[in-house]
Amino acid sequence: MPVKTVIKRLGHTSASVTPNTYGRWLPKQDREAADVIARLLA
């Protein structure tokens, strides 16, 4: 599923909100990937 779709469905205001909110539940590698994706979509 595209990250932008997830962000939109969750009602987050920016791409960084999603990994910042849920990153604590992800392993380190997933967090790093989420951060990179968030920067690319910002």
ROSE-861990 format. One record per residue: residue in three letters; x, y, z of N, C-alpha, C in turn. Coordinates in steps of 0.02 Angstrom, whole numbers, plus 50000, padded with zeros to 5 digits. Example, Ala and Ser with C-alpha at 12.3 -4.5 7.8 and 13.67 -1.06 7.14 Angstrom:
<pts>
pt type: Ala, neast: 50660, nnorth: 49716, nup: 50390, caeast: 50615, canorth: 49775, caup: 50390, ceast: 50660, cnorth: 49835, cup: 50390
pt type: Ser, neast: 50642, nnorth: 49888, nup: 50354, caeast: 50684, canorth: 49947, caup: 50357, ceast: 50645, cnorth: 50002, cup: 50394
</pts>
This chain:
<pts>
pt type: Met, neast: 50042, nnorth: 49942, nup: 50000, caeast: 50000, canorth: 50000, caup: 50000, ceast: 50045, cnorth: 50062, cup: 50000
pt type: Pro, neast: 50031, nnorth: 50110, nup: 49958, caeast: 50071, canorth: 50171, caup: 49956, ceast: 50069, cnorth: 50208, cup: 50023
pt type: Val, neast: 50126, nnorth: 50232, nup: 50044, caeast: 50131, canorth: 50268, caup: 50108, ceast: 50086, cnorth: 50329, cup: 50109
pt type: Lys, neast: 50082, nnorth: 50364, nup: 50054, caeast: 50039, canorth: 50424, caup: 50051, ceast: 49965, cnorth: 50406, cup: 50065
pt type: Thr, neast: 49945, nnorth: 50347, nup: 50043, caeast: 49877, canorth: 50324, caup: 50056, ceast: 49866, cnorth: 50312, cup: 50131
pt type: Val, neast: 49915, nnorth: 50280, nup: 50162, caeast: 49911, canorth: 50268, caup: 50234, ceast: 49908, cnorth: 50334, cup: 50273
pt type: Ile, neast: 49952, nnorth: 50380, nup: 50254, caeast: 49955, canorth: 50445, caup: 50287, ceast: 49888, cnorth: 50481, cup: 50281
pt type: Lys, neast: 49860, nnorth: 50479, nup: 50221, caeast: 49795, canorth: 50512, caup: 50210, ceast: 49739, cnorth: 50480, cup: 50251
pt type: Arg, neast: 49737, nnorth: 50413, nup: 50251, caeast: 49685, canorth: 50377, caup: 50288, ceast: 49689, cnorth: 50389, cup: 50362
pt type: Leu, neast: 49751, nnorth: 50397, nup: 50388, caeast: 49760, canorth: 50408, caup: 50460, ceast: 49748, cnorth: 50481, cup: 50479
pt type: Gly, neast: 49743, nnorth: 50524, nup: 50428, caeast: 49730, canorth: 50594, caup: 50442, ceast: 49791, cnorth: 50633, cup: 50465
pt type: His, neast: 49850, nnorth: 50605, nup: 50450, caeast: 49911, canorth: 50640, caup: 50471, ceast: 49924, cnorth: 50699, cup: 50424
pt type: Thr, neast: 49953, nnorth: 50752, nup: 50453, caeast: 49963, canorth: 50813, caup: 50415, ceast: 50026, cnorth: 50814, cup: 50373
pt type: Ser, neast: 50073, nnorth: 50769, nup: 50388, caeast: 50134, canorth: 50764, caup: 50349, ceast: 50160, cnorth: 50693, cup: 50350
pt type: Ala, neast: 50206, nnorth: 50680, nup: 50304, caeast: 50235, canorth: 50612, caup: 50299, ceast: 50275, cnorth: 50594, cup: 50361
pt type: Ser, neast: 50301, nnorth: 50642, nup: 50397, caeast: 50342, canorth: 50626, caup: 50456, ceast: 50300, cnorth: 50607, cup: 50516
pt type: Val, neast: 50237, nnorth: 50625, nup: 50517, caeast: 50194, canorth: 50609, caup: 50575, ceast: 50186, cnorth: 50533, cup: 50582
pt type: Thr, neast: 50176, nnorth: 50498, nup: 50527, caeast: 50163, canorth: 50426, caup: 50529, ceast: 50221, cnorth: 50388, cup: 50561
pt type: Pro, neast: 50283, nnorth: 50394, nup: 50537, caeast: 50338, canorth: 50357, caup: 50570, ceast: 50352, cnorth: 50383, cup: 50640
pt type: Asn, neast: 50342, nnorth: 50448, nup: 50651, caeast: 50354, canorth: 50474, caup: 50718, ceast: 50303, cnorth: 50447, cup: 50769
pt type: Thr, neast: 50242, nnorth: 50435, nup: 50745, caeast: 50190, canorth: 50409, caup: 50789, ceast: 50197, cnorth: 50334, cup: 50801
pt type: Tyr, neast: 50211, nnorth: 50297, nup: 50748, caeast: 50211, canorth: 50224, caup: 50753, ceast: 50280, cnorth: 50193, cup: 50754
pt type: Gly, neast: 50331, nnorth: 50233, nup: 50747, caeast: 50399, canorth: 50208, caup: 50743, ceast: 50422, cnorth: 50168, cup: 50804
pt type: Arg, neast: 50395, nnorth: 50184, nup: 50862, caeast: 50416, canorth: 50148, caup: 50923, ceast: 50395, cnorth: 50075, cup: 50921
pt type: Trp, neast: 50348, nnorth: 50058, nup: 50877, caeast: 50326, canorth: 49989, caup: 50872, ceast: 50364, cnorth: 49949, cup: 50820
pt type: Leu, neast: 50407, nnorth: 49983, nup: 50782, caeast: 50442, canorth: 49951, caup: 50727, ceast: 50514, cnorth: 49935, cup: 50747
pt type: Pro, neast: 50541, nnorth: 49881, nup: 50719, caeast: 50613, canorth: 49869, caup: 50729, ceast: 50654, cnorth: 49925, cup: 50698
pt type: Lys, neast: 50716, nnorth: 49931, nup: 50718, caeast: 50759, canorth: 49986, caup: 50697, ceast: 50762, cnorth: 49993, cup: 50621
pt type: Gln, neast: 50769, nnorth: 49939, nup: 50584, caeast: 50774, canorth: 49944, caup: 50511, ceast: 50710, cnorth: 49971, cup: 50480
pt type: Asp, neast: 50653, nnorth: 49951, nup: 50507, caeast: 50590, canorth: 49977, caup: 50481, ceast: 50584, cnorth: 50051, cup: 50495
pt type: Arg, neast: 50607, nnorth: 50073, nup: 50553, caeast: 50605, canorth: 50144, caup: 50572, ceast: 50648, cnorth: 50185, cup: 50523
pt type: Glu, neast: 50707, nnorth: 50159, nup: 50509, caeast: 50752, canorth: 50194, caup: 50463, ceast: 50720, cnorth: 50199, cup: 50394
pt type: Ala, neast: 50689, nnorth: 50146, nup: 50371, caeast: 50655, canorth: 50147, caup: 50307, ceast: 50598, cnorth: 50196, cup: 50307
pt type: Ala, neast: 50559, nnorth: 50198, nup: 50361, caeast: 50503, canorth: 50245, caup: 50367, ceast: 50528, cnorth: 50317, cup: 50365
pt type: Asp, neast: 50583, nnorth: 50330, nup: 50398, caeast: 50611, canorth: 50398, caup: 50399, ceast: 50632, cnorth: 50419, cup: 50328
pt type: Val, neast: 50664, nnorth: 50374, nup: 50293, caeast: 50686, canorth: 50390, caup: 50224, ceast: 50625, cnorth: 50404, cup: 50180
pt type: Ile, neast: 50575, nnorth: 50362, nup: 50185, caeast: 50514, canorth: 50372, caup: 50145, ceast: 50481, cnorth: 50438, cup: 50164
pt type: Ala, neast: 50478, nnorth: 50453, nup: 50227, caeast: 50447, canorth: 50516, caup: 50250, ceast: 50484, cnorth: 50576, cup: 50221
pt type: Arg, neast: 50550, nnorth: 50574, nup: 50221, caeast: 50589, canorth: 50629, caup: 50192, ceast: 50577, cnorth: 50635, cup: 50117
pt type: Leu, neast: 50571, nnorth: 50579, nup: 50083, caeast: 50559, canorth: 50580, caup: 50011, ceast: 50490, cnorth: 50609, cup: 49994
pt type: Leu, neast: 50441, nnorth: 50596, nup: 50036, caeast: 50373, canorth: 50620, caup: 50023, ceast: 50360, cnorth: 50689, cup: 50050
pt type: Ala, neast: 50404, nnorth: 50715, nup: 50090, caeast: 50393, canorth: 50781, caup: 50121, ceast: 50399, cnorth: 50837, cup: 50071
</pts>
